[in-house]
Amino acid sequence: MTHPLQQINFTNHHQAYVIEASAGTGKTWTIERLYVKALLEASSVTDENLPVSVENILVVTFTNDATNELKERISAQIQTTINTLIYLLNQPLSRDNKPDLFIDYLLMRQANFDLRKDIILLTRALQNFDQAAIFTIHGFCNRILQDYQLECHSAPKFELTPSKHNIIVELVRNFLRQYIFTNLEFADKLEIVSSNLTKMFHSFDNELTLVDKIADKLPKDILIIKDSEYQAKYNIPVVGQLQRLATQELSADELSMVKAEFLAAVIDYVCIHYAAESERLNNVSYDELIQMVADRIATSSKLSDLVFERYPVAFIDEFQDTDNLQWQIFGNIYHLAMDKYPTKRGSVVVVGDPKQAIYRFRGADIDTYLMAKLAIGNPLELNQNFRSRPEIMNFINQLFSLENQNCALESSFLGNNIAYSHVDAYGASNLSLPTKEQLAKLAHELEIQQSFYDEPVQLVAITGNSAAERKIRLLQAMTFEILSLLQADSSLKGKIAIIVTKNREASEIVSFLRKYGIKAAELKLGNIFATQTAQELYVILQACQNITNRKKLLNALSSQLFNLPLYELINTSSHNSLLEIWQRNFFVYNQIWQQRGVISLVYCLVEDVVAYHDGNQGIISNRELANLYQLAELLHKQSQHVHTQTELMYWFRNKLTNANEQLNNDLEGSNEELVRLDNDDEQIIITTQHKSKGLEYEVLFCPYFKSNIQLDGMYDFNYRRPFFSSYRQDDDLISTMVMDKELGTKIVANDNKEIHRLNYVALTRAKSRIYIYLKQPTISKSTGKYFHAQRPDKLVELFGFVANNPNDNSHRLFNYPQFFGPNPEQALKRPYEHPGVVVYQRNNLTHEQLQQLRLVEIANIDTKMNISCGLDFTISPKISYVRQSYSGITRHNNDEDVTDWFIKNETVVDSPTYQFSILQDNSFKGATFGTLFHALCEEYPFTTERLVELSQRVNLDFNSNPNYLLEMRTMIESCFNYPLIDNLCLNQLTSKQHELEFNLYVNDSLELRSKLTNLLAKHYGHEHPFTIASRALSRIEEGFLIGFIDLFFAHDDKYWVLDYKTNTLTNYSGADVANASLANSIIVSMCEHHYYLQYMLYLVAIKRYLEMRLKLDDASHLIGGVVYFYVRGALTVNNHSGDGIFIDRSCQELIYDLDNLLKGQDDAR
């Protein structure tokens, strides 16, 4: 089938396409290249000779994260295309016999167009890319309202808010006050009224007030904007009244009707008063942005014409998650609706996948997508999967085939009229997973009797007599597989994921895995306040603030962070020593918070938790630590703008409340509130099905799937009548309060099909291997049928589960009852159709076997992580901790900051003659070479294309010198092949880690000018250059020293620090600490910029890190030393061995003493 890249062109102003992109088929890859193609082909609406710019190509996607990703990838693709065109101008392009559709397109342009003009056009686009029109739908609507205020009739200034739920809450409160609690008709019946209201709005969240519960039951989009006025969105089939609230002993049906009448009265009140309250606040919610633009676009042809002329080309991504209002906006701008406009206008590419439409709870409407697809026409497909192994893709093709599931397109289990198209597999991961022989050998050595499998698709059946037994067996089975994989290959750390359906499941798995030494954390994309850590810290701070409230204290101590045994805490004996200890601790925490701030409080919390668990620092993962520190910094910053703890907690609570909505609707995003993702050391990533969309994992475990939704179900709060929903009737979208059982059943059946789409999203995340767990349903002994109250996973319907018949084996692919029988492999009816699929049971594991496989943490440096060094549990509550950098403590006399790998204000010197003319170029002065070399070190080995891309990022001009590229490549390779120490070169380092961040704990203030000078004099002598230079230093405050180590590597069973510098010196003769002289330019540089202190602090951080990971009292003997590589020294003419190298091999005793000095100890040895 022809790829959309070959079918879509932008020379025609009146065309639109729909691209349906199945999971893993290169949707973003295609959008990037189509965008570049539009830059080269499309022209302005008003002047065909004028090409479009990045400001004229509209790209709209669903989330803020997706927007940022598209910006980065499109920008990178423009740069790559420029580089490729430059190659084409100068030499034939080598493609290594690999087909590339976009290269074919560029070759076509070479034959028919002037590539120099293309290069100029794309270069201009790259220079102006910060003006690119790439938005979320909310960002786009905000831009329209701001830029076309007159046409939109919008206020010149308004405040954006994630939602106006606070207005609804306030109006509900006013309603209750006016019509319930002060209503004379209810004066003697308030107790009955209150009881009925409590029953109607029951919630398991005890912290919610009645007002909150009622407001939460109302639909978020209770009002819409039409003809510039607020109108009720939902039809209400009952009359609002309150009299029956005072009726005693209402039946369930009567209570449901009274609840509907009550909600109808509340909605009437909200509709009357909402507009005035909203106008008073002068703010606009994200949903209202869309409503306002849709309303004005629909009624103003002038506005739609202006927007079209501004954006004649549009890409609408994730269009399966659209709704009626968004379709109204783009349909009117580009004349896409067939019943309203005779011809289309503009070049529009709509991209989506109806099989991945999973956001109905946010208002997305899959029927709108299907209707839009029919109106647009020109359907195209991406059907080549580049993510998953062929065996996985074949299994998914078979599982989701409409034919195999015996359903017609009109009644598709994925949603009415949603097809499943076969996808060809081209995925080829380079990862080599442990074989079953390797796993069996490992188990044999540990005397574990279990069978192992290495097929890419593993269907694991779990049996048991009760739901509780099956749950424990499932957790054991999954933990066993993970432990076996990690024990056989530790490099799988970070490549294994578990997908769950709810956060509670994630928390249970994290706790279970932690028992066996496996670190796992729930993946939270976006806002730090949406993390579990933020919720727990809020609970803990509540307990600190209310130290006499026993309930709040127990809530805090039972959180995952403290991980304390709840049965001991609630011991009702008169003397509960554990609870008394923690009560005293929380009293101290309250004092620390008041006197020294929230950062000090958080560090003390960490200390006490780790100390309670016998110094096991693994009890708090690095992800949790990173989140805690980030939250502490944000709280500290906010505390400077409020007056009391209560105000701060109110701010914190609002942040938590708005976090998820902010994630869903964020226009720009707040960088300081985004989760910092570069500090994870977890072996396992856990995420929900919804959050997994767009991600991929080498090894995927799927233990849980969503259950069937039931109308008025015990756990289906959102589907208990009355509830609010929208449905299609013919071509009309009807929104209503649902009271009728038949209508409710229809809506529930439609929403259950979305669960199948959600399962498709989850299963298509796997690259190399997937584990799918099937739990045995309970069969009633009295009837021989499935127990009617159980709610099996929706997924099992695709495996042949029939709710009314446990013996049904009519499914085309599977014999479902056999999964749980003595021969589970017989569950596959035609195994030859499922190559690489295995079925087995895993039910006989024991706790002792898991303990045999338990992970024991060892020191390694093969992954990127954050080091929080030196938490030695002597943190004092009497001090306030600060965070400071090496640059800060070496700055004196208000000098400008000195960066890590280059000097901003480098002194002009007579530089030596270099082997490469490029180093004489002015563009290579200052930060340019340092920045480039730093980036290349992290990506070595790199391709020529990558070298070009990184070089252009620092504004190096390849057109100024025809030999520039070749010379640079040769020069960089020379650096990587230059002997550093013991003939070891950069390109030979294997066990290494780049960009290692550390937080070095300093237990006491240190006057560097005296104490450090004395220490250096002791080890190096009073006249040593480093000793003399140290007299210019300042002071280190109590708290943490933070920084980044360029390179940390192992050599001869020792650990070394390597730092590279690109300073320009008069000569680069090698140097070492023992023979240091100010006659040597490298030593002078080390002194001027205090690099000696930099590497000493680095080595102290490494020492503490090794002691923490290896549980050693002293790791000084594992320190090898330091190498400083002055890169230009390797590139001079007639350079000698060792030029550009500074080495310190004899620093072990010094580092030991310096570590003690920073801790406030004087026990030098």
N, C-alpha and C positions, 0 to 999 in steps of 0.2 A: 504493500500500500504506500502511496506517495505521502511523504512527510509534509505537514502544514507549512514548514519553512519553504518548501518548493512550490506550494500552491497559493500562498498569500503574497500579493504585491501591493504597493502603496502608491502606484501611479494613478489609480482610479479613485476619484473623490466620492464615489457612491457605492460603497460595498461594506458588507459586514459578514463576519464569520463566527461560528461557534466551534471552539476546540474542546473536545471532551478528552481529558487527560487522566487515565487511570493511575493508580498509585505507583510511584517509582518510575514513571515513563519519561521523565525529563521535562516537566512543565516549565520550571524556572529557566532551564537551559534554553528552551524554545523562546520564551518571552524575551530573554536577554538579546538573542540574535535577531528576533523580529523587530525589536526596538532599534537596533543599529541599522537594520534594513530600512526602517521607516525614516531614519535620519538621512539616509543616502537617497531615498526615492521620493518621499512625500514632499509636497510643495504647499505653499500658503493658499488659502481659499481665495484671497483677493488678488494674488499675483502668482501665476504658475511658474514664473522664473525665480521666485524667491523660495529657497528651501525652508523647511520647518526647523525650529530650534528645540532645545530640550524644554523650553518654556511652553511649547505648543503641543507636546505629546503627553497626554493625560494617562497616568497609570494609577488605577485604584485597586487596592486590595483590602483584606478583611481586618488585619490586626496591625498594631504598631510594630511588632517584631518583624512581621512579613514585609512591611514597608521599608524598614531599615535594611533588611536583607536584600531586597530588590535594588535599593539605591547602591549598595556596595557592589553587588554582582553586575548590575548594568554598567556602572562606572568602570569596573575592572574589564568588562567585555569591550567597551569602547577603546580602552587603552590597549588591550590585546589586539584588537582589530587594526589600530594604528600601527602597532609593531609589525603585524603580518603584512600590511600594505607596504611598509618600508622595505621589508624583505623582498616582496614581489617586485619592487622597483629596481632592486640592486642585484638580485640573484634568483635562480630557480628555487622554488619552494620544495623542500623534502618533506614528504608526508608519511614516510615509513610504511607505505602501503596500507595505511589505515584510512578507511573512507570517512570523510567529514563533509557533511552537506553544506556547512557554512563556508568552508574553504572552497568548495566547488562554486558557490555563489560569488566569492571574491575573485576567483579565476575568470568567471564569466564577466565580471566588471572590468578586469584587466584587459580583456579582449575587446570590450565595447565602450569603455569610458576612460576618462583621465584620472588615474589613481592619485595624482598630486592634488587635484581638487577634492577628492574624497578625504585625503589626509588632512587637508586644511579644514574642511567642514567638520570632521570628527574631532580634530584638535580644539576647534572653537567650542564644540559641544562639551568637551571635557573641561575646558577652562570655565565654562559657565554652568557646570553641572550642579552647583549648589542651588541653582534656580530651577532645577528639574521639577516638573509637576507630578511628583509621586506621592500619593496621599493614601490614608485610610478614607473610607467613605465620610467619616465625620470631619476629617481634615479638609477634604474637598468641599464639603458643604460650608464649613467655616470660612474657607477662602472666598466662596461665592457671596456669602452674606457680607463679608468685610469689603470686597472689591466692588460690589454692585448694590450699595446700600439703598440708593434711590429706587432702583428697579425692584428690589426685594422688600421695600418698605420696612427695613430693619433699623433698629436704633443705632446711632453712630457708635455708641459704646455699650457693650453688655458683658457681663461676667459669665464665663463658661463653667458649668458644674457637671459632674458625672451624671447626676440625676437630681430630680426634685422631690425625692422621697421624703425629705424633711418637711416639705410643704404639706404633703399628704398626711404625715404623722400629726402635724400641728392641727390640721383641719379635722382629723378624726378625734383628737383630744377636745377640740372645741365642740364638736358634735355631741360627744358623750357628756360633756359638762352641761351643755344647753338642753339636750333632749332626754338625757337619762338621769343623771345624778341630781339635777335641780328641777326635774319634771315633777310637778305636784301629783300627777296621776300615779307615779311610782313611789310616792313618799313612804307608804307603809308596805311596799312590796320590793324594796331595793334588794333585799337578800335573795329573793327568788330570781329577780332580773339578773343580778350578778352571777348567780349559780348557773343560769341558762347560758349567759355569755361565756362563762368559763368553759362549759361543756362544748359550746359551738366552736370555740377557738382554742382548743386544747393544743399544747405544744410541749415537746420534751425539753425545750430550752427554757429552763427555769428563770433565766436572767431577763427574759423578755416580759415587758409589761403587757397588760391587756391592750393598750393602745397600739403597741408595736405588733402584736399578733393580728389585730384587725387590719392594720395598715398593710402587713405582709400578705394578707389574703386578697387584697385588692390587686388587680392587674397593674403591672408597671406602666403600661401604655393606656391607662384609664381614659385619657383624653387625647384627641388628635387636633391638629390645626387644619382647618379647612376654610377657605375664603377669608384668611387672616384672623379667624376667630377660633377659640377653643370649643370643641364639641365632644360630646360623649362618644366613645368609639364602640362600645358594646351595647347590643340590644338587651334589654332587661325584660324577661317575660313575666315578671310579677310586679305588683304595685308596692312601693315602699311604705311600710307601716311598722309600728312598734308595739301595738297593744298586746299582741300575743306573747311578748317577752315575759309578761308577768304570769303566764300560765304554768301551773305546777305539773310535774310528771308528764312531760311531753314524750311521745314515742319517737323512735329514731326518724321516721318519715316526717313527723310533725316538726321535730327539731330542725331537720334539713330545710323545710319550707319556711319556718320562722327565721332561720339564718339567711335565706335568700331575701326575704322581705326586709330584714334589718340591713343587709348589704345594699339593697336597692335604695333605701332611705339615705344611707351614708353616701352613696354615689351621687344622688340628687343634690345633697348638701355640698359635696366637693365640686360638682359642676357649676354650682351657683357662685361659689366663693373663690375658686382656684385662680381665675384670671386676675382679680384684684390683688391677691397675695403675690402672684408671680410678677405682676407689674411693679409692685412695691419693691421687690428684691432686685428687679432689673437683671435677672440672670436667665440663661438659656441652657437647657440640658442637652446632652449629646443626641438623644432621640429627637428632641425638638428641632435641632439643626436640620436633620433630614426632612422632617415634616414641613418646616418653613420653606426649604428650597423646593421640595416637590410641589408644594402648593403654588408657589410663585412661577415655577417653570411651566406648570400646567395651564396657568391663566395668562401668562405673558409671553407671547411669541417673540417680542423684542428681547427679553432676557435670554430665552433659549437660543436666539440667533447670535447674540453677543458671546455666549459661552461656546457655541459651536465654532465661531470664527477664531476664538482664542485657542480652542483645543480641537483642531480638525482631525487629529488622530487620537484614538483612545484604546487602551488595553484595560479590560475589566477582569481582574483575577478573582478566583474563588467565587465565581458567580453562582454556584449551587447554593451559597449561603445568602443569596439576595432575598429581598421581600418586595411587596407590591409597591412601596414608596420608591425604593431604589430603581426598580424597573420603570416606574413612571418618570423619574428624573432622566435616565439615559434614553429611554424610549422617545421622549419629547425632544431632547437635544439633538439626537441623531436620526429622528423620524423612523424609528424601528417598528412601530406598531402598524401592522398592515391595515387595520380597520380605520386608521386615522390619517395616514400619510400614504400617497401613491408611490413615492420613491424614497429610498434611504439617502442619507447624506453623510459625508465624512468617511473615514476608514476606521472601522470599529472591529476589534478582536475581543471576543468574550471567551474566557477560559474557565472551565469548571469540570466537575465530575459528580454527577448526581448520586453515585454510589458513596460519596463522602459527604453528603449533606447531613450534618449531625447537630445543627444548631437551632432546631425549632424552638427550644426553650429561650433563645435570645430573639425570637421573632422571625427567623428565617423561614421561608415558605418554598418547599421543593416544587409545588405545583406552579408557582410563578416562574421558576426556572424553566420548567417544561413548556409552559405557554410562550415564554420569551424565545426559547430555542426554536419553536415552530415558526414564530413571527420573523426571526432573523434569517433562518434558512442557512444554506452553505455549511452543513455540519461536517466537521473534520475530526480525526481521531489521532491520539498518540497511544499506540498499543504495543510498544516495545519496552519491556521493563528492564532497567539497568541496575536495579537494587538487589533483588532476591535471586538465590540460586534456582536453577531450572526446576529442581524437584519441589521446592517450596511453591514456585509459581504454578506448576502443573497441579499441585494439590489444591491451591486456591481456585484455579480455573474450574476444577472438577466440583469443588464444594459449593461454589456460587453459581454454577450453571443453572439457568432456569429449567432446562430440560431435565437435569438430574434431580432437581427439587420439584419436578412435576407441576410446574405452574406456568400459566400463560403470561404474556407481556402485560395484558390489561390488568391482571391481578398479581403482578410480580411481588414476591416476598420482600424485595428491596424497596417497594413503593410502586403504586400503580403506574404502568408505562415506563418503568425504569428497567432497561435491559442490562444484561451482563455480557460484554464482549470478551472473547478469548484474547489473552495478552501473551505475546511471545516473550520468552525469558532470555535476556542477555547479561544477567548479573553474574559477575565473576569476582568474588571477594578474594583478596590475596591472603586472607587469614586461614591458617591451617589449624583446625581444632584437634584436640587429642582424640586418638582413635580408641575404639572399644578395647583393643589389646593393651594399649597404654593404661587405660583406666582400670582394666582388670588386674594388670601387674601391680599398680598402686594399691588396689584393694587387697590383693594377696599378701603384699608386704605388711599390711596392717591387720591381717587376719580377719578381713571383712568378706563375708559370703554374700555377694550380690551379682546380678547380671548387669551388663552394660551394653549400651547401644550407641552408634555414632551416625545414624541416619539423620538427614537434614530436617525431617518432620517426625516428631515423636508424639504420639497420642497416648497419654498416660491415664489409665483408668484407676480410680480410687474407690474402694469399697469400704463398708463398715456398717455396723448395726445401728448407729445413730448419727445425726448430723454433727454432733460434737466430735465423735470418733473420726468421722471422715475429714473434718476440718483439720484435726491434728495430724492425721496421716498425710494430707495434702501438703501441709507446711513441712513435714519431715521429708517427704519425697522431693520437693523442690529444693530444700536446703541440701539434701544429699547430692543432687546433681550439681548444684553450684559449688559445693565444697570440693567435689571430685574434679571438676573442671579447673578450679583455681589451684588446687594442689598439684595437678598435672602440668599446668601452664599458668604461672603467676602473671604473665603479660596480658591475660584476659581481663585483668582489673580495669574497670571502666568501660568494658565492651559488652557487659551483660546487663540486661534490663528486665524489669518485671512490670507488666501492665495490669492495673487494677481498675475497679469501677468507682471506688470512693476513697476518700482520705482515711477513713477508719481502717479499711483493709491495709492501706499502706503503713499505718502506724503499727498494726499488729505484726506485719511482716518484718518491719525494721526491728522490733523488739525480739522476735523469734530468731532472726538471723544473728543478732548481736550476741545471743547466748553461745554461739559457736564461732565467734571471732570474725564474723563477716560484717563489714561496715556497709551500711546501705542508707540512702537518703532519698526522700521524695524530691523529684525534680520540680522546681517551681520556676517557671519562666516569667520574667518581668518583675513585678513590684515586690520588694522585700517584705512589705506589710501583708502580703498574701501567703506568707510561709507559715508552716506550723510553729516554727521557732518564735515568730512574732506573736502568735496567739498565746504561746506558753509564757513568754516574757511578760505579756500584759497581765496574765493571771498571777505571776510571781510578784510583779510590782503592786498589784492590788493587795496581795497578802502583806507586803512590806508596809503599804500605806495604812492598812487596817489590821494592826498586829494583834488586836483582841478578838478578831473574828475567826473562830475556829474553822468554820466551813471554808473560808477563803484560804486559810493556811493549808488545810487538807487538799484542796484543789491544786495548790501550788506544788506541794510535796509529792502528789501522785502524778504530776506531769512527766512526760517522757524525759525531760532534761534532768530532773532529780532521780527518776527511776527508783524510788523507794518502795518497799513492800507495804501495800496499803493495809493488809491485814494486821500488821504491827502498829501502824499509825492509828487505826481505829480501835485498838485494844481498849476496852472500857475499864480496865483495872485502875485502881486509885493511883497507882504510880506507873505512869507510862514514860520511861526514861527517854526513849527515842523521840517521842513527841516533845518532851520538855527541852531536849537538846536543841531541836530545830526551832522551837518557840524562842529560845534565847538568841539563836543565830539571827532570826528574823528581826528581833529587837535591835541587834547590832546593825543589820542591813539598813534598817530605817534611819539609824543615826548616821551611817556612812552616806546614805543618799542625801540627807539634809545638809550635812557638813561638807562633803567632798564631791558630790555629784554622782550621776548615774553611771559614768564609765568606771569609776572606782568600785561601785556596787557590783557591776557585772563581773569584773575581774575577781572580786572576792567570792561571788557565787560560784564561778568556775573552780576556784581553788577548793572550796568546801565540798563541792560535788565530787571532784576527783579524789580528794583526801578521804571522803567517806567510803569510796569504793576502792580502798587500799592502794591509792596512787595509780589506778588504772586509767591513764589518760585517754585510752580508746573508748571509755564510756561516753565521751562526748566526741562526736566525729568532727573532722576539720570543717565540714560543711556547716554543722551547727555552730562551731566556734566562729567561723567567718560571719555567719548571719547575726550571731549575738554581738560581735564587735561592731558590725555595720549598724545594727539597730541602736546600740549604745551611742555611737557617734551622732546619729540623727536625733536621738532624744536629747543628747547634750546640746546640740545646736539649737533645738527648739526651746530648751530650758532657759536659754539666754533671752528669749522673747516673751516669757510668761513669768508670773510672780509666785505661783504656788505649785505644789505637787498635784493638786486637784486639777488645775488648769492644764498641766502637762498630760495627765491621764485622760482628760477629756479630748485633747488633741490626738493622743495615741488611739483612743477608742474610735474616733472618727476616721483615722487613717485605716484601721482594721476594717471598719464597716465599708468604706469606699474602695478598698484595695482591689477586690475582684471586679467591681464595676469599672474601676480605673483601668484595669488590665484589659477589659473587653473593649473599652471605648476610647482609650487614651489618644489624644491628638498628637502630642509631641513626645510625651514621656519625660519623666524626671530622672536624669542620669544618676543622681545620688540615691534615688530610691529603687533603682534596678538591682536585682540580686547580682552580687559579684560572683561570677561563675568560674573564676580561675583559682579557686582554693580547695577544690574537691579532692579528697583522697579515698572516696568510697569505691569499693569494688563493684557495687551494685547500684544501679539507678532505678528508682521506682517512680512511675508516673501513671496518671489516669488515662483512660482511653481517649477522652477528649483532648487532653494536653499532648498526647503522643502524635497527633496529626502533624504531618510535615517532618517528623523525625525518623531516624532509622537506627537499628541496633544489630550488631553482629549476632548475638545470641539473645533470644527473646523467650521469656517465660510468661505464659498466659494462664494463671491459676483461677481467675474469676472473670465472669461475664455477667452482664446485666440480666435481671430476671424479667419475666413477662409483666407488663403493667396490667393491673386489674382495676376496673371501675369500682369506686368506693372501697378499694382495698385497704387493709389495715395499715400498710406501710406506704401507700400511694397517696400522700397528703394532697398532692396537686391534682388528683383525679377523684377527690371526694366531692360529690355534688352538695351544694352548687360550686362549680368552678368556671373559670373564664377561658375561652378558647376561640380559635378561628378555624373555619373549614370552607371548602369549595363547594358551591352548588352551581352546576353548569360552569360558566366562566366568571361567576361572581364570588368574591371573597366576603364571607359573612362572619362577623365577630359577635359573640353572644355569651350571656351567662347560661351555662348548660345545666338544665334541670331534668330534661327528658332522658330516660334510660336508653332509648334507641339511638338518639343522637350521641349520647355519651359513649355508647358502645362503638359507634362508627369512628368517633375521634380517637378512642383508645386503640382500636385496631390499626388505624393509620399511624399513630405514634409508635406502636410496637414494631412497625416496619423500619422505623428509624434505628431501632436497636440492632437490627440486622446490618444496617449500614455502618453503625458504630463498630460492630464486630469485624466488618471488612476492613475498616481503618486500622483496628488493632492488629489483625493478622498480617497485614501487608507492611508492617514495620520491620519484619525480620529479614536479615541479609543471608546469614550462613546456617542458622539452625533455629527451630522453633519448637517449644514444648507446650502442648495444649492439654490441659487437665480436665477430665470428664469425671464428675462425681456421681456415684450411684444414687438414683432416686429411691425413696422409701416406698415399699409396697405394703399395703395394709394386709394384715394376717386374716382379717375377717372377710374382706371382699376380694382379695387377690389382685386388686388394682392399685394404681399409684395413690398414695395418700393425698386426699383432695386439697389439704391446706398447704402443701409444700409448694415452693416456687422455684422450679429448676431454672438453670440458666437458659436464656432465649436461644443461645447458640445450639443447644442439643437438638433443636428441631431440624437443623441442617444435617444432623447425624442419624436421623431416623426416629427420634423420640416422638411418641404419640401419646398424648396425655391420658386418653381413655382406654389404652390397651398396652399393657406392659410386654405383651408377647408379639406385638406388631413387628414384622420384619420385611415389610413391603418396599422399603426405601431402595432406590436403585444402586446406591454405593455401599451402604452400611447395613449390617444386622445389629441394630442398637443393643438388644439384650445381651449379645455376646461380649460386649465390652467388659461386662462385669461377671461373666461366667468363667469356667475353668480354663477356657482356651480363648483368650481375648483376641489373639491374632485372627480368629475366624470372623471378627467383626468387619473386616474388609472383604466384601463379596468378590471383588476381582482385583487381587493384589497386583496383577501385572499392569493395571491401569494407574497404579500409584507407586512408581519407582521412588526409592528413597523415603518411604513412609513405613514406620514401624508402630505396632500397637502392643502395649504391655501393661501389666499392673505393678504398682509399687506400694505394697501394703504392709510388709513385714520388717520395716526398719525399726531400730531401737535407738534410744537416747545414747547408749554406749557406743554404737557404731558412728553416730554423728560426732561424738566427742573424740573418737579416734581420728577423724578427719579434720578436727577443729583447726582453724588457721592460727598460727603463731606468727605474730608480726615480726618481720626482720627488716633491717635497714636496707633500703634500695634507693637508687636515684634515677630510676628509669621513667618517672612520670612527673608531671608538673604539679607542684603543690605549694601551699603556704606553710611556713614553719613558724609556729608560735613557740619560741625557744625560752627555756629557763623558767617555766612556771614551777618553782621549787617549793611552793606552798609556804612561803614566808611573807606573803603579801600583807602589808600592814593596812588596817582600816583607818589609820591616822593621816594618810597622805592622799593627795589627789594626783592621779596618773595623767601624764601627758604623752603625746606621740611626737617624736622628733627624728629627723633624718641625719645621715652623715654630713650632708651638705650644710645643714643648719649649724652643727657644732663646729665645723671647720671654717665657717664664715666669721670674719672679724673685721672691725673697722667699717662695718656696713658695706663690705664688698658685695658685688653682685654674685648671685648663686653660681656654684660650679657644678656642672652636670656630671653624669657618671662616666660617659665614654668620650666626651669631647669638651673642649674649652670654648665658652661663648666669646670671650674677649681675649683671644690668644695673642701673645706678644709676637710682633713681626721679627723673625730671625733670618739669618742667612742660611737657607736650607741646603743640604747636600744635593749632589746630582743623583737623579733617580734613573732606574732602568727604563722607566715608562714615562713618556712625554705627558701622559694624561695627568700625572701628579703635579706637573708644573702649571696646569690649567687653574685659573682663578676660581672656577666653579667647584673645585675640589677642596677649597679652603673651609675652615670653620667646621660646621656641623655636618656638611654633606657627606664626606667620606665616612665619618664615624657612624652616622645613621645608617648608611648603606651597608657598611661592613657588619654592623650589629644585626641587621635584618638577615643578611646572607648567612651568618653563622647559625642562626636558628633554623634555616631551611636547607642547609647543605646536606646532600648534593642537590644542586638546583639545575634546571634546564636553562638554556640560553634565553628562551622566551621569558622565564621568570626573572632572570637577571635584567633583561630589558625593562620589564614591568616595574621592578623595584627601583631601578635607576631613574626611570622617568618620574617616579613618585617624589624623588628629591630634585626634580627639575634639571636633570642632565640632558643635554641636547646632543642627540646622535647625528644630527645633520651637519654639525659644525666640523666634524672630522670623520672621513670615511673609514678610518681604521680604529675608530673609538671603541666599537663593540668588541672586536677581536682582542685589542690590547687590554681592555678591561677584563675580559674573560681570562686571559693569560695571567694577568696581574693577580687576580683573586685566587686562581689555582696555585700560583706561587706561594701565596700566603698560607694556604691550607696545606701545602706540602713542606713548609718551612719547619725545621727541627726546633722544638721548644725546650724539651727537657729529656735527657737520655734518649735522644734521637726520636722522640715521640712527636708526631705532627697533629695538627688539628683534625685532619681527615682520618686519623687512626683512633680517635677517641670513641669508644663504644659505650661504656657505662658512664653516661653523662646526663646532665640536666641543664637546660638553658633557663635563664630568667627566673631564678629561684628567689622567691620573696621571703623575707624573714621579719619577725617581730621579736627583737632581742630585749628581754626583760632586764631592767636595771633596778636593783633593789635599794640603792641609796644614791644620793647626789654625789657627784664626783667633780672635784676641782682639777681639771686636766692639767693645768699649767704646772701644778706642783706634783701631784701624785703620779701622773703618767710619766712626767719627765724623770722622776726618781726611778720608776720602774724600767724605763728605757736605759737609763744610765746604769742600772744594775746589770742588765743583760748585754748592752752594746757598748757601754762606756760613756763618760760625760761629754766627750768631744765627738761622738758619733753624729753625723748629719741629722739623723732622725731625732736624736735627743735634743739637739739645738732647735730644730724646727718645731718641736712640741711645745716650746715655751710661748708660742703665739696662739695656742689654743684657748678655747673658752670653757664652758661648763656643760655637763650632761645633767639633765633634770631627772628626778624619779619618774619611772614609767617605762616607756618602750622606745627603743631605737628601731626604726623601720628602714628597709632598703631592699635592693635587688642585687643578687649575685649573678654576674654575666654567665659564668660557666662553673659547674661543680662536677668533678670527675674523680674516678678511682684509678689508681696506678700503683702497682706493686703492693696491693693490699693496704694502701693508705689513701686518704682523701685529700684532694688538692683543690685550690681555688685558682681559676684562670680569669684574668681580666684583660681586655684588649683596649689599647689606647691608640688614637690616631693623631696625637699631638705632633706638631712640627718642631724638631730640635735641630741644633747645629750639627750634632753627630749622634750616632746611635750605638756606641760601643757598649757591649754587654756589661752587666753589673750584678753583684750579689751583695747581700747584706753584710757579709763578713769583711769585705774589702771596699766598703762604701766610701766614696770621696766626692767632695764638691767639685772636683775637676771633671767628673763624669756627668754628662748632660742628663742621663736618665735619672741619676740620683738627685740632681738639682730639681728635675720635674717632680719626682716623688716627694721631695720636701716642700716645694712651692704649693702643691695642691693637696698635701697631707695624704697622699695615697698610702703611705705606710700605715696610718691609722685606719684607713678604709679596709685594707686587707686584714689587719688585726681584728677588727670588728667582725668581718666576714668569717674568719676562722673561729672566733668565739661562738658565733651563731652556729657554725657547723659542729663544733664540739658539743654544744648543748643539744643540738638536734640528734647527734649520734647517741648521746647519753640517754635521751628520752626514748629513742626507738629501740636501742639495744639493752636498755635497763642497766646501764653502767654507772658507777659512781664517778668515774673519770675516764674520758675518752681522749685525753691528750696524746696517748701513744698511737692513736689512729690518724692523727693529723700528719699529713705529708709535708705540706708547706704551701707556697704560693708562687705563681708565675704571672708576671705582668708582661704582656706582649705589646711592645710599641711597633705597630704594624708597618709603619713607613721604614723602619730599620731593616726589614727583610727585603726591601725593594730598592735599596741604594746600589749604585754602581760600585763594584769591587768590595762588596760587603764581606765581612769575615764571620766565621762561625760564632754564633752567640750574639751577634749584633741585634739590638732591639729587644733583648730579653733581660728581665730582672728576675732573680730567683732568691727566695728565702727558704732554706731547707731546715734551719736550726731554730725555729720559732716555738717549738712545743712547750718549753718551760715558760717562755714569755706569755704564751696564750693561757696557760694554766693560771699564772699570776694575774693576768689582766681579767680573766673571768671572775676570779675571787674579788678583785678590786671593784668590778662592776656590781657584784653582789653585796658589796659592803663588808667583805671579809678580808682579813689580813694574813691568813694562814698560807703564806708563800712557802714553797719547799726548796 
